[in-house]
Amino acid sequence: MGSVLSLLSFCTFIGIMAIFAVATMVYFIYFVYKISPKLTMAGLIGIVFFQVILWSTLVLGIIYLAVKVYNSLIASLPI
């Protein structure tokens, strides 16, 4: 569903990012709902923390790399 919506808003970067964020949250809630009968409470908390830490690390790593590339690009400009 998220892919169809992103095709409709391919002209706006913010729209695509918002659709990605919503689709990711919906998938995460669906995943936790489907796997919860098979896990204990501790296992479910572990899965949730693992997912949150994984996605946070990925997003922060991409932001860090983007800032590093931007800073090196700005520093290399002749002024």
C-alpha positions as a printed Julia matrix, in Angstrom:
79×3 Matrix{Float64}:
  0.0     0.0    0.0
  2.83    2.38   0.83
  4.46    1.77  -2.54
  1.29    2.72  -4.4
  0.94    5.9   -2.36
  4.58    6.81  -2.93
  4.07    6.5   -6.67
  1.28    9.05  -6.42
  3.51   11.56  -4.62
  6.84   10.99  -6.35
  7.25   14.72  -6.97
  7.61   15.65  -3.31
 10.45   14.31  -1.19
  8.65   15.13   2.05
  5.59   13.19   0.88
  7.66   10.11   0.11
  9.42   10.3    3.48
  6.1    10.71   5.31
  4.61    7.72   3.47
  7.71    5.68   4.26
  7.51    6.59   7.95
  3.8     5.72   8.17
  4.26    2.44   6.26
  7.16    1.48   8.52
  5.14    2.16  11.67
  2.15    0.19  10.34
  4.41   -2.75   9.44
  6.07   -2.61  12.87
  2.71   -2.66  14.68
  1.47   -5.49  12.45
  4.68   -7.48  13.02
  4.46   -7.11  16.8
  0.77   -8.04  16.74
  1.37  -11.19  14.69
  4.41  -12.4   16.66
  3.09  -11.59  20.17
  1.24  -14.91  20.75
  4.47  -16.85  20.18
  6.68  -14.85  22.57
  6.85  -14.15  26.26
  6.62  -10.57  27.51
 10.4   -10.37  27.86
 10.87  -11.66  24.31
  8.36   -9.17  22.97
 10.09   -6.29  24.75
 13.4    -7.53  23.36
 12.04   -7.59  19.81
 10.62   -4.08  20.17
 13.88   -2.69  21.57
 15.9    -4.46  18.9
 13.78   -2.94  16.13
 13.87    0.53  17.67
 17.65    0.44  18.2
 18.26   -0.96  14.7
 16.19    1.71  12.96
 17.57    4.5   15.15
 21.14    3.45  14.4
 20.41    3.28  10.69
 18.76    6.71  10.54
 21.4     8.37  12.71
 24.18    6.78  10.66
 22.71    8.1    7.42
 22.27   11.57   8.93
 25.86   11.5   10.21
 27.2    10.5    6.79
 25.14   13.2    5.08
 26.5    15.86   7.44
 30.09   14.62   6.95
 29.73   14.72   3.15
 28.12   18.16   3.31
 30.86   19.53   5.56
 33.64   18.11   3.37
 31.96   19.53   0.28
 31.64   22.97   1.86
 35.25   22.84   3.12
 36.56   22.0   -0.35
 34.94   25.02  -2.02
 37.39   27.8   -2.87
 36.38   31.0   -1.14
